[in-house]
């Protein structure tokens, strides 16, 4: 059928663009891990994690606009002001609280301000990406991702010749964000966008899912910087850089599934099954690489200074595979307006953070992550099954 052909085309386009962006992202980390070494690489990862933490609202905005669609003509100006004011306010917060953050994570205050400058256009860019995804313009979305990550490789290359390596990377990172926003603004003015009226409850639920999803991607890096020595924190960051790739794969598949379900809700189960099956195959390939070719991956991507993480790649990969499945479940809940996953994933996230800040070795971080992700996934599947069962029974009872 034509609609399923479009579904696979969206996955192919968005997946290929995500792959290319992932290659660029890996090149970024390969260059910097080799140039900086574990200690400075750990500092870089902290700058990036703090920035990612600050732009959590951007991921939420993207998900909301993916669910809702384009601006309405009546309030587009107001929304634009709110988005820009929000991004600027987040950056001003760094100026106010930056010294405290620098002391907590043992990083340079000035560099923190420079790295976080990219949060200013982040919300406006996120809204544009969400509108393009809702209208299933995945070619444009993919090009934006490739553009942004490609520019990051240029930023990483700046560290090769600069006497102030982290400074050069930070400045180029900020420029990349502004360039990407400018291109996205041009895109949304040249394509036909879709939109729909959405209840406040669905918007709030979508926002909560977005927050949880982003926190799953970055809190372990921050916890490592807090609970581990600088050297071990840098090594765990390298492990997470490779392992979280499975979560990003699920994000690509889950986003296409979300917009397909919104377009054709009666085929929701088929879209979900196809997405889960595709992810299972890709995650299986990833786990095979993590288990049997860990040393090669670590040496190629991160360098010899990170070889100590190789024995933990296989176990950590299983945890990340479970996290990817959880990600798809969360995006399905957004499409259907069902929020059981919010309870299980949110509770699991809190417990995961608590466990990590009480762990003080790389081994403990890996074991806690894998066990907790598996547990959250199992509980989530059970809760979704119970909710579906009772929903069907209620529907049968209410039929005349």
Buried (B, 14 or more C-beta within 10 A) or exposed (E): EEEBEBBBBBBEBBBBBBBBBBBBBBBBBBBBBBBBBBEBBBBBBBBBBBBBBBBBBBBBBBBBBBBBBBBEEEEEEEBBEBBBEBBBEBBEBBEEEBEEBBEBBEBBBEBBBBBBBBBBBBBBBBBBBBBBBBBBBBBBBBBBBBBBBBBBBBBBBBBEEBEEBBBBBBBBBBBBBEBBBEBBEEBBEEEEBBBEEBEEEBBEBBBBBBBBBBBBBBBBBBBBBBBBBBBBBBBBBBBBBBBBBBBBBBBBBBBBBBBBBBBBEEBBEBBBEBBBEBBEEBBEEBBEBBEEEBEEBBEEBBBEBBBBBBBBBBBBBBBBBBBBBBBBBBBBBBBBEBBBBBEBBBEBBEBBBEBBBEBEEBEBBBBBBBBBBBBBBEBBBEBBEEBEEEEEEEEEEEEE
